[in-house]
Amino acid sequence: MQDRWPDLGAAAEAQLPHGLVLDGELLVWDAGEGRLSFEALQRRAAARGRSAPALAAKWPAYFAAFDVLQQSGQGDGLTGTAGLNWRSCSPTAP
C-alpha cells in the first residue's frame, strides 16, 4: 500500500490504533473538477515509485470506513462505531 498510497499509509499510521482493521473504500478528490474522480483513483492505483508522491499531491486520497472488522487484534465481528473515536483518515485531518 505504501508504494501506491503513501499519503494514506502515513495518515493511517498517525491516526489509527494498532490492530484496527477496517472495511471501506478509497476515494480520490479532484479539486480542479470539484468532484470525486474514478479516473484519478485508477491512475493513483497504477502509480509506483517516484510518481506516487507527485500524484498524491495532485489528487489526495481519502478512506471512507464502513465497518470495523477487527479491533486490538480481536477479530470478533465488530461492526459500526462502538468504542471508537471516528475522524477522517486523510492527509489533511487534524
Biopython code that builds the backbone (N, CA, C, O; Angstrom):
import numpy as np
from Bio.PDB.StructureBuilder import StructureBuilder

atoms = [
    (1, "MET", "N", (0.813, -1.178, 0.000)),
    (1, "MET", "CA", (0.000, 0.000, 0.000)),
    (1, "MET", "C", (0.871, 1.261, 0.000)),
    (1, "MET", "O", (0.532, 2.245, -0.658)),
    (2, "GLN", "N", (1.976, 1.239, 0.724)),
    (2, "GLN", "CA", (2.819, 2.421, 0.837)),
    (2, "GLN", "C", (3.358, 2.892, -0.514)),
    (2, "GLN", "O", (3.554, 4.091, -0.715)),
    (3, "ASP", "N", (3.598, 1.963, -1.438)),
    (3, "ASP", "CA", (4.180, 2.372, -2.713)),
    (3, "ASP", "C", (3.178, 3.107, -3.601)),
    (3, "ASP", "O", (3.584, 3.921, -4.431)),
    (4, "ARG", "N", (1.876, 2.841, -3.445)),
    (4, "ARG", "CA", (0.859, 3.495, -4.267)),
    (4, "ARG", "C", (0.105, 4.590, -3.532)),
    (4, "ARG", "O", (-0.353, 5.552, -4.148)),
    (5, "TRP", "N", (-0.028, 4.452, -2.222)),
    (5, "TRP", "CA", (-0.842, 5.358, -1.409)),
    (5, "TRP", "C", (-0.032, 5.868, -0.205)),
    (5, "TRP", "O", (-0.429, 5.641, 0.938)),
    (6, "PRO", "N", (1.100, 6.555, -0.446)),
    (6, "PRO", "CA", (1.941, 6.974, 0.677)),
    (6, "PRO", "C", (1.232, 7.937, 1.622)),
    (6, "PRO", "O", (1.501, 7.930, 2.823)),
    (7, "ASP", "N", (0.336, 8.760, 1.103)),
    (7, "ASP", "CA", (-0.395, 9.707, 1.941)),
    (7, "ASP", "C", (-1.352, 8.994, 2.884)),
    (7, "ASP", "O", (-1.453, 9.362, 4.055)),
    (8, "LEU", "N", (-2.053, 7.982, 2.396)),
    (8, "LEU", "CA", (-2.984, 7.231, 3.254)),
    (8, "LEU", "C", (-2.247, 6.364, 4.261)),
    (8, "LEU", "O", (-2.673, 6.241, 5.409)),
    (9, "GLY", "N", (-1.145, 5.763, 3.833)),
    (9, "GLY", "CA", (-0.371, 4.945, 4.767)),
    (9, "GLY", "C", (0.129, 5.768, 5.939)),
    (9, "GLY", "O", (0.041, 5.341, 7.090)),
    (10, "ALA", "N", (0.659, 6.958, 5.644)),
    (10, "ALA", "CA", (1.160, 7.832, 6.709)),
    (10, "ALA", "C", (0.021, 8.313, 7.608)),
    (10, "ALA", "O", (0.174, 8.365, 8.828)),
    (11, "ALA", "N", (-1.118, 8.664, 7.010)),
    (11, "ALA", "CA", (-2.261, 9.139, 7.795)),
    (11, "ALA", "C", (-2.809, 8.030, 8.687)),
    (11, "ALA", "O", (-3.163, 8.280, 9.839)),
    (12, "ALA", "N", (-2.883, 6.810, 8.166)),
    (12, "ALA", "CA", (-3.392, 5.688, 8.964)),
    (12, "ALA", "C", (-2.460, 5.388, 10.136)),
    (12, "ALA", "O", (-2.923, 5.166, 11.254)),
    (13, "GLU", "N", (-1.161, 5.382, 9.887)),
    (13, "GLU", "CA", (-0.207, 5.121, 10.967)),
    (13, "GLU", "C", (-0.285, 6.182, 12.053)),
    (13, "GLU", "O", (-0.133, 5.873, 13.235)),
    (14, "ALA", "N", (-0.522, 7.430, 11.664)),
    (14, "ALA", "CA", (-0.561, 8.529, 12.624)),
    (14, "ALA", "C", (-1.892, 8.629, 13.372)),
    (14, "ALA", "O", (-1.924, 9.126, 14.498)),
    (15, "GLN", "N", (-2.994, 8.163, 12.765)),
    (15, "GLN", "CA", (-4.312, 8.440, 13.317)),
    (15, "GLN", "C", (-5.085, 7.228, 13.833)),
    (15, "GLN", "O", (-6.027, 7.388, 14.609)),
    (16, "LEU", "N", (-4.713, 6.041, 13.424)),
    (16, "LEU", "CA", (-5.499, 4.863, 13.793)),
    (16, "LEU", "C", (-4.733, 3.970, 14.761)),
    (16, "LEU", "O", (-3.510, 3.861, 14.670)),
    (17, "PRO", "N", (-5.446, 3.329, 15.692)),
    (17, "PRO", "CA", (-4.768, 2.458, 16.648)),
    (17, "PRO", "C", (-4.256, 1.172, 15.989)),
    (17, "PRO", "O", (-4.843, 0.663, 15.035)),
    (18, "HIS", "N", (-3.147, 0.668, 16.529)),
    (18, "HIS", "CA", (-2.577, -0.592, 16.046)),
    (18, "HIS", "C", (-3.593, -1.717, 16.249)),
    (18, "HIS", "O", (-4.276, -1.756, 17.273)),
    (19, "GLY", "N", (-3.695, -2.612, 15.302)),
    (19, "GLY", "CA", (-4.593, -3.755, 15.408)),
    (19, "GLY", "C", (-5.992, -3.503, 14.882)),
    (19, "GLY", "O", (-6.829, -4.405, 14.911)),
    (20, "LEU", "N", (-6.267, -2.299, 14.402)),
    (20, "LEU", "CA", (-7.588, -1.970, 13.867)),
    (20, "LEU", "C", (-7.637, -2.357, 12.395)),
    (20, "LEU", "O", (-6.757, -1.986, 11.618)),
    (21, "VAL", "N", (-8.672, -3.106, 12.015)),
    (21, "VAL", "CA", (-8.875, -3.495, 10.625)),
    (21, "VAL", "C", (-10.241, -2.967, 10.209)),
    (21, "VAL", "O", (-11.260, -3.303, 10.813)),
    (22, "LEU", "N", (-10.250, -2.139, 9.176)),
    (22, "LEU", "CA", (-11.470, -1.517, 8.703)),
    (22, "LEU", "C", (-11.818, -2.002, 7.307)),
    (22, "LEU", "O", (-10.940, -2.366, 6.525)),
    (23, "ASP", "N", (-13.108, -2.004, 7.007)),
    (23, "ASP", "CA", (-13.596, -2.249, 5.659)),
    (23, "ASP", "C", (-14.096, -0.910, 5.143)),
    (23, "ASP", "O", (-14.820, -0.204, 5.846)),
    (24, "GLY", "N", (-13.724, -0.563, 3.946)),
    (24, "GLY", "CA", (-14.157, 0.717, 3.417)),
    (24, "GLY", "C", (-13.757, 0.891, 1.976)),
    (24, "GLY", "O", (-13.497, -0.074, 1.259)),
    (25, "GLU", "N", (-13.714, 2.136, 1.568)),
    (25, "GLU", "CA", (-13.440, 2.438, 0.173)),
    (25, "GLU", "C", (-12.468, 3.605, 0.065)),
    (25, "GLU", "O", (-12.547, 4.571, 0.823)),
    (26, "LEU", "N", (-11.549, 3.498, -0.890)),
    (26, "LEU", "CA", (-10.643, 4.600, -1.201)),
    (26, "LEU", "C", (-11.349, 5.565, -2.140)),
    (26, "LEU", "O", (-12.030, 5.152, -3.080)),
    (27, "LEU", "N", (-11.179, 6.851, -1.875)),
    (27, "LEU", "CA", (-11.766, 7.899, -2.700)),
    (27, "LEU", "C", (-10.671, 8.886, -3.070)),
    (27, "LEU", "O", (-9.774, 9.150, -2.270)),
    (28, "VAL", "N", (-10.741, 9.429, -4.275)),
    (28, "VAL", "CA", (-9.786, 10.446, -4.705)),
    (28, "VAL", "C", (-10.579, 11.666, -5.155)),
    (28, "VAL", "O", (-11.484, 11.578, -5.985)),
    (29, "TRP", "N", (-10.209, 12.805, -4.581)),
    (29, "TRP", "CA", (-10.877, 14.065, -4.876)),
    (29, "TRP", "C", (-10.076, 14.854, -5.910)),
    (29, "TRP", "O", (-8.869, 15.042, -5.761)),
    (30, "ASP", "N", (-10.748, 15.307, -6.942)),
    (30, "ASP", "CA", (-10.131, 16.159, -7.956)),
    (30, "ASP", "C", (-10.599, 17.581, -7.695)),
    (30, "ASP", "O", (-11.716, 17.948, -8.062)),
    (31, "ALA", "N", (-9.741, 18.392, -7.057)),
    (31, "ALA", "CA", (-10.112, 19.759, -6.690)),
    (31, "ALA", "C", (-10.389, 20.616, -7.918)),
    (31, "ALA", "O", (-11.243, 21.502, -7.880)),
    (32, "GLY", "N", (-9.679, 20.359, -8.995)),
    (32, "GLY", "CA", (-9.894, 21.124, -10.225)),
    (32, "GLY", "C", (-11.285, 20.929, -10.799)),
    (32, "GLY", "O", (-11.884, 21.858, -11.341)),
    (33, "GLU", "N", (-11.785, 19.723, -10.676)),
    (33, "GLU", "CA", (-13.123, 19.404, -11.176)),
    (33, "GLU", "C", (-14.198, 19.584, -10.105)),
    (33, "GLU", "O", (-15.384, 19.679, -10.419)),
    (34, "GLY", "N", (-13.774, 19.631, -8.833)),
    (34, "GLY", "CA", (-14.725, 19.789, -7.739)),
    (34, "GLY", "C", (-15.579, 18.559, -7.492)),
    (34, "GLY", "O", (-16.749, 18.664, -7.124)),
    (35, "ARG", "N", (-14.971, 17.371, -7.702)),
    (35, "ARG", "CA", (-15.736, 16.124, -7.526)),
    (35, "ARG", "C", (-14.793, 14.943, -7.304)),
    (35, "ARG", "O", (-13.581, 15.045, -7.489)),
    (36, "LEU", "N", (-15.384, 13.832, -6.904)),
    (36, "LEU", "CA", (-14.622, 12.585, -6.838)),
    (36, "LEU", "C", (-14.246, 12.172, -8.248)),
    (36, "LEU", "O", (-14.982, 12.434, -9.199)),
    (37, "SER", "N", (-13.091, 11.521, -8.380)),
    (37, "SER", "CA", (-12.626, 11.131, -9.699)),
    (37, "SER", "C", (-12.199, 9.668, -9.717)),
    (37, "SER", "O", (-11.208, 9.294, -9.090)),
    (38, "PHE", "N", (-12.951, 8.847, -10.439)),
    (38, "PHE", "CA", (-12.579, 7.446, -10.592)),
    (38, "PHE", "C", (-11.330, 7.325, -11.467)),
    (38, "PHE", "O", (-10.502, 6.442, -11.243)),
    (39, "GLU", "N", (-11.190, 8.207, -12.462)),
    (39, "GLU", "CA", (-10.003, 8.190, -13.314)),
    (39, "GLU", "C", (-8.743, 8.468, -12.494)),
    (39, "GLU", "O", (-7.731, 7.788, -12.664)),
    (40, "ALA", "N", (-8.800, 9.462, -11.609)),
    (40, "ALA", "CA", (-7.650, 9.766, -10.763)),
    (40, "ALA", "C", (-7.366, 8.606, -9.812)),
    (40, "ALA", "O", (-6.204, 8.301, -9.544)),
    (41, "LEU", "N", (-8.396, 7.965, -9.308)),
    (41, "LEU", "CA", (-8.231, 6.791, -8.451)),
    (41, "LEU", "C", (-7.480, 5.693, -9.198)),
    (41, "LEU", "O", (-6.558, 5.089, -8.652)),
    (42, "GLN", "N", (-7.869, 5.435, -10.441)),
    (42, "GLN", "CA", (-7.204, 4.413, -11.242)),
    (42, "GLN", "C", (-5.744, 4.778, -11.516)),
    (42, "GLN", "O", (-4.869, 3.915, -11.455)),
    (43, "ARG", "N", (-5.482, 6.034, -11.812)),
    (43, "ARG", "CA", (-4.106, 6.465, -12.074)),
    (43, "ARG", "C", (-3.251, 6.334, -10.822)),
    (43, "ARG", "O", (-2.089, 5.934, -10.896)),
    (44, "ARG", "N", (-3.831, 6.674, -9.663)),
    (44, "ARG", "CA", (-3.088, 6.529, -8.406)),
    (44, "ARG", "C", (-2.838, 5.059, -8.098)),
    (44, "ARG", "O", (-1.761, 4.700, -7.622)),
    (45, "ALA", "N", (-3.816, 4.215, -8.363)),
    (45, "ALA", "CA", (-3.670, 2.780, -8.077)),
    (45, "ALA", "C", (-2.581, 2.145, -8.942)),
    (45, "ALA", "O", (-1.947, 1.173, -8.530)),
    (46, "ALA", "N", (-2.364, 2.686, -10.127)),
    (46, "ALA", "CA", (-1.357, 2.135, -11.035)),
    (46, "ALA", "C", (0.031, 2.722, -10.791)),
    (46, "ALA", "O", (1.024, 2.185, -11.281)),
    (47, "ALA", "N", (0.108, 3.815, -10.040)),
    (47, "ALA", "CA", (1.391, 4.509, -9.830)),
    (47, "ALA", "C", (2.258, 3.763, -8.832)),
    (47, "ALA", "O", (1.763, 3.136, -7.895)),
    (48, "ARG", "N", (3.560, 3.845, -9.052)),
    (48, "ARG", "CA", (4.549, 3.275, -8.128)),
    (48, "ARG", "C", (5.789, 4.151, -8.140)),
    (48, "ARG", "O", (5.993, 4.976, -9.031)),
    (49, "GLY", "N", (6.594, 3.947, -7.134)),
    (49, "GLY", "CA", (7.891, 4.627, -7.100)),
    (49, "GLY", "C", (7.779, 6.123, -6.994)),
    (49, "GLY", "O", (7.002, 6.650, -6.198)),
    (50, "ARG", "N", (8.568, 6.808, -7.810)),
    (50, "ARG", "CA", (8.665, 8.264, -7.709)),
    (50, "ARG", "C", (7.400, 8.995, -8.145)),
    (50, "ARG", "O", (7.195, 10.140, -7.740)),
    (51, "SER", "N", (6.560, 8.383, -8.944)),
    (51, "SER", "CA", (5.355, 9.084, -9.402)),
    (51, "SER", "C", (4.253, 9.109, -8.341)),
    (51, "SER", "O", (3.385, 9.981, -8.387)),
    (52, "ALA", "N", (4.266, 8.186, -7.401)),
    (52, "ALA", "CA", (3.202, 8.112, -6.397)),
    (52, "ALA", "C", (3.103, 9.364, -5.528)),
    (52, "ALA", "O", (1.994, 9.869, -5.353)),
    (53, "PRO", "N", (4.204, 9.898, -4.967)),
    (53, "PRO", "CA", (4.069, 11.116, -4.161)),
    (53, "PRO", "C", (3.565, 12.323, -4.959)),
    (53, "PRO", "O", (2.811, 13.139, -4.429)),
    (54, "ALA", "N", (3.968, 12.441, -6.208)),
    (54, "ALA", "CA", (3.505, 13.553, -7.037)),
    (54, "ALA", "C", (2.003, 13.449, -7.297)),
    (54, "ALA", "O", (1.286, 14.448, -7.235)),
    (55, "LEU", "N", (1.538, 12.245, -7.586)),
    (55, "LEU", "CA", (0.103, 12.056, -7.800)),
    (55, "LEU", "C", (-0.678, 12.241, -6.502)),
    (55, "LEU", "O", (-1.812, 12.719, -6.528)),
    (56, "ALA", "N", (-0.089, 11.869, -5.373)),
    (56, "ALA", "CA", (-0.742, 12.067, -4.080)),
    (56, "ALA", "C", (-0.925, 13.555, -3.796)),
    (56, "ALA", "O", (-1.938, 13.961, -3.227)),
    (57, "ALA", "N", (0.053, 14.367, -4.192)),
    (57, "ALA", "CA", (-0.067, 15.817, -4.001)),
    (57, "ALA", "C", (-1.131, 16.401, -4.928)),
    (57, "ALA", "O", (-1.864, 17.312, -4.544)),
    (58, "LYS", "N", (-1.211, 15.880, -6.130)),
    (58, "LYS", "CA", (-2.180, 16.385, -7.118)),
    (58, "LYS", "C", (-3.597, 15.929, -6.794)),
    (58, "LYS", "O", (-4.542, 16.715, -6.869)),
    (59, "TRP", "N", (-3.742, 14.645, -6.431)),
    (59, "TRP", "CA", (-5.053, 14.056, -6.154)),
    (59, "TRP", "C", (-5.022, 13.373, -4.794)),
    (59, "TRP", "O", (-4.714, 12.183, -4.717)),
    (60, "PRO", "N", (-5.331, 14.092, -3.721)),
    (60, "PRO", "CA", (-5.328, 13.482, -2.383)),
    (60, "PRO", "C", (-6.328, 12.329, -2.294)),
    (60, "PRO", "O", (-7.409, 12.376, -2.881)),
    (61, "ALA", "N", (-5.948, 11.310, -1.559)),
    (61, "ALA", "CA", (-6.821, 10.158, -1.359)),
    (61, "ALA", "C", (-7.417, 10.200, 0.044)),
    (61, "ALA", "O", (-6.820, 10.737, 0.977)),
    (62, "TYR", "N", (-8.591, 9.628, 0.165)),
    (62, "TYR", "CA", (-9.302, 9.550, 1.441)),
    (62, "TYR", "C", (-9.823, 8.138, 1.608)),
    (62, "TYR", "O", (-10.011, 7.417, 0.628)),
    (63, "PHE", "N", (-10.056, 7.744, 2.845)),
    (63, "PHE", "CA", (-10.604, 6.429, 3.134)),
    (63, "PHE", "C", (-11.919, 6.611, 3.872)),
    (63, "PHE", "O", (-11.962, 7.244, 4.927)),
    (64, "ALA", "N", (-12.992, 6.058, 3.319)),
    (64, "ALA", "CA", (-14.300, 6.084, 3.964)),
    (64, "ALA", "C", (-14.534, 4.699, 4.568)),
    (64, "ALA", "O", (-14.689, 3.720, 3.838)),
    (65, "ALA", "N", (-14.559, 4.618, 5.897)),
    (65, "ALA", "CA", (-14.732, 3.338, 6.591)),
    (65, "ALA", "C", (-16.208, 3.006, 6.708)),
    (65, "ALA", "O", (-17.031, 3.869, 7.014)),
    (66, "PHE", "N", (-16.536, 1.737, 6.459)),
    (66, "PHE", "CA", (-17.907, 1.259, 6.574)),
    (66, "PHE", "C", (-18.101, 0.382, 7.801)),
    (66, "PHE", "O", (-19.123, 0.476, 8.482)),
    (67, "ASP", "N", (-17.132, -0.463, 8.081)),
    (67, "ASP", "CA", (-17.247, -1.423, 9.180)),
    (67, "ASP", "C", (-15.917, -1.616, 9.880)),
    (67, "ASP", "O", (-14.856, -1.464, 9.274)),
    (68, "VAL", "N", (-15.980, -1.953, 11.162)),
    (68, "VAL", "CA", (-14.813, -2.369, 11.927)),
    (68, "VAL", "C", (-14.778, -3.893, 11.870)),
    (68, "VAL", "O", (-15.697, -4.554, 12.356)),
    (69, "LEU", "N", (-13.736, -4.447, 11.288)),
    (69, "LEU", "CA", (-13.616, -5.899, 11.175)),
    (69, "LEU", "C", (-12.841, -6.497, 12.340)),
    (69, "LEU", "O", (-13.091, -7.632, 12.745)),
    (70, "GLN", "N", (-11.901, -5.728, 12.876)),
    (70, "GLN", "CA", (-11.078, -6.213, 13.980)),
    (70, "GLN", "C", (-10.561, -5.008, 14.758)),
    (70, "GLN", "O", (-10.158, -4.001, 14.176)),
    (71, "GLN", "N", (-10.579, -5.129, 16.074)),
    (71, "GLN", "CA", (-10.082, -4.050, 16.924)),
    (71, "GLN", "C", (-9.163, -4.636, 17.983)),
    (71, "GLN", "O", (-9.520, -5.608, 18.649)),
    (72, "SER", "N", (-7.992, -4.056, 18.139)),
    (72, "SER", "CA", (-6.998, -4.501, 19.121)),
    (72, "SER", "C", (-6.652, -5.971, 18.973)),
    (72, "SER", "O", (-6.454, -6.674, 19.964)),
    (73, "GLY", "N", (-6.580, -6.433, 17.723)),
    (73, "GLY", "CA", (-6.205, -7.813, 17.474)),
    (73, "GLY", "C", (-7.314, -8.823, 17.719)),
    (73, "GLY", "O", (-7.078, -10.027, 17.621)),
    (74, "GLN", "N", (-8.511, -8.363, 18.031)),
    (74, "GLN", "CA", (-9.639, -9.266, 18.303)),
    (74, "GLN", "C", (-10.583, -9.269, 17.111)),
    (74, "GLN", "O", (-11.295, -8.291, 16.880)),
    (75, "GLY", "N", (-10.594, -10.345, 16.362)),
    (75, "GLY", "CA", (-11.485, -10.470, 15.215)),
    (75, "GLY", "C", (-12.822, -11.033, 15.641)),
    (75, "GLY", "O", (-13.121, -12.202, 15.397)),
    (76, "ASP", "N", (-13.624, -10.202, 16.275)),
    (76, "ASP", "CA", (-14.877, -10.712, 16.838)),
    (76, "ASP", "C", (-16.106, -10.206, 16.100)),
    (76, "ASP", "O", (-17.196, -10.169, 16.670)),
    (77, "GLY", "N", (-15.948, -9.820, 14.849)),
    (77, "GLY", "CA", (-17.102, -9.422, 14.056)),
    (77, "GLY", "C", (-17.708, -8.095, 14.457)),
    (77, "GLY", "O", (-18.903, -7.875, 14.257)),
    (78, "LEU", "N", (-16.911, -7.210, 15.017)),
    (78, "LEU", "CA", (-17.426, -5.900, 15.382)),
    (78, "LEU", "C", (-17.901, -5.164, 14.144)),
    (78, "LEU", "O", (-17.265, -5.227, 13.092)),
    (79, "THR", "N", (-19.006, -4.475, 14.269)),
    (79, "THR", "CA", (-19.468, -3.604, 13.192)),
    (79, "THR", "C", (-19.918, -2.292, 13.794)),
    (79, "THR", "O", (-20.207, -2.209, 14.987)),
    (80, "GLY", "N", (-19.975, -1.284, 12.975)),
    (80, "GLY", "CA", (-20.414, 0.015, 13.459)),
    (80, "GLY", "C", (-19.270, 0.776, 14.108)),
    (80, "GLY", "O", (-18.099, 0.531, 13.817)),
    (81, "THR", "N", (-19.627, 1.705, 14.995)),
    (81, "THR", "CA", (-18.629, 2.602, 15.557)),
    (81, "THR", "C", (-18.447, 2.420, 17.052)),
    (81, "THR", "O", (-17.844, 3.285, 17.689)),
    (82, "ALA", "N", (-18.928, 1.360, 17.635)),
    (82, "ALA", "CA", (-18.860, 1.175, 19.081)),
    (82, "ALA", "C", (-17.433, 1.269, 19.599)),
    (82, "ALA", "O", (-16.545, 0.549, 19.144)),
    (83, "GLY", "N", (-17.226, 2.164, 20.553)),
    (83, "GLY", "CA", (-15.933, 2.265, 21.219)),
    (83, "GLY", "C", (-14.847, 2.990, 20.457)),
    (83, "GLY", "O", (-13.716, 3.059, 20.937)),
    (84, "LEU", "N", (-15.143, 3.536, 19.282)),
    (84, "LEU", "CA", (-14.119, 4.216, 18.505)),
    (84, "LEU", "C", (-14.418, 5.698, 18.410)),
    (84, "LEU", "O", (-15.575, 6.111, 18.322)),
    (85, "ASN", "N", (-13.373, 6.481, 18.428)),
    (85, "ASN", "CA", (-13.482, 7.913, 18.221)),
    (85, "ASN", "C", (-13.221, 8.164, 16.740)),
    (85, "ASN", "O", (-12.063, 8.243, 16.328)),
    (86, "TRP", "N", (-14.269, 8.289, 15.935)),
    (86, "TRP", "CA", (-14.132, 8.383, 14.485)),
    (86, "TRP", "C", (-13.691, 9.759, 14.047)),
    (86, "TRP", "O", (-14.109, 10.770, 14.611)),
    (87, "ARG", "N", (-12.854, 9.792, 13.050)),
    (87, "ARG", "CA", (-12.459, 11.019, 12.375)),
    (87, "ARG", "C", (-11.982, 10.634, 10.988)),
    (87, "ARG", "O", (-11.768, 9.458, 10.694)),
    (88, "SER", "N", (-11.822, 11.604, 10.168)),
    (88, "SER", "CA", (-11.363, 11.369, 8.810)),
    (88, "SER", "C", (-9.936, 10.846, 8.820)),
    (88, "SER", "O", (-9.084, 11.380, 9.530)),
    (89, "CYS", "N", (-9.669, 9.813, 8.046)),
    (89, "CYS", "CA", (-8.308, 9.314, 7.888)),
    (89, "CYS", "C", (-7.811, 9.850, 6.559)),
    (89, "CYS", "O", (-7.930, 9.201, 5.520)),
    (90, "SER", "N", (-7.257, 11.039, 6.617)),
    (90, "SER", "CA", (-6.783, 11.679, 5.402)),
    (90, "SER", "C", (-5.518, 12.459, 5.718)),
    (90, "SER", "O", (-5.225, 12.722, 6.884)),
    (91, "PRO", "N", (-4.777, 12.826, 4.702)),
    (91, "PRO", "CA", (-3.570, 13.588, 4.941)),
    (91, "PRO", "C", (-3.830, 14.948, 5.589)),
    (91, "PRO", "O", (-2.924, 15.528, 6.187)),
    (92, "THR", "N", (-5.055, 15.463, 5.476)),
    (92, "THR", "CA", (-5.356, 16.794, 5.974)),
    (92, "THR", "C", (-6.150, 16.777, 7.268)),
    (92, "THR", "O", (-6.517, 17.841, 7.768)),
    (93, "ALA", "N", (-6.427, 15.606, 7.829)),
    (93, "ALA", "CA", (-7.211, 15.531, 9.064)),
    (93, "ALA", "C", (-6.423, 16.121, 10.218)),
    (93, "ALA", "O", (-5.204, 15.962, 10.277)),
    (94, "PRO", "N", (-7.109, 16.810, 11.154)),
    (94, "PRO", "CA", (-6.399, 17.394, 12.302)),
    (94, "PRO", "C", (-5.867, 16.342, 13.249)),
    (94, "PRO", "O", (-5.248, 16.677, 14.259)),
]
sb = StructureBuilder()
sb.init_structure("model")
sb.init_model(0)
sb.init_chain("A")
sb.init_seg("    ")
for serial, (resi, resn, name, xyz) in enumerate(atoms, 1):
    if name == "N":
        sb.init_residue(resn, " ", resi, " ")
    sb.init_atom(name, np.array(xyz, "f"), 0.0, 1.0, " ", f" {name:<3s}", serial, name[0])
structure = sb.get_structure()
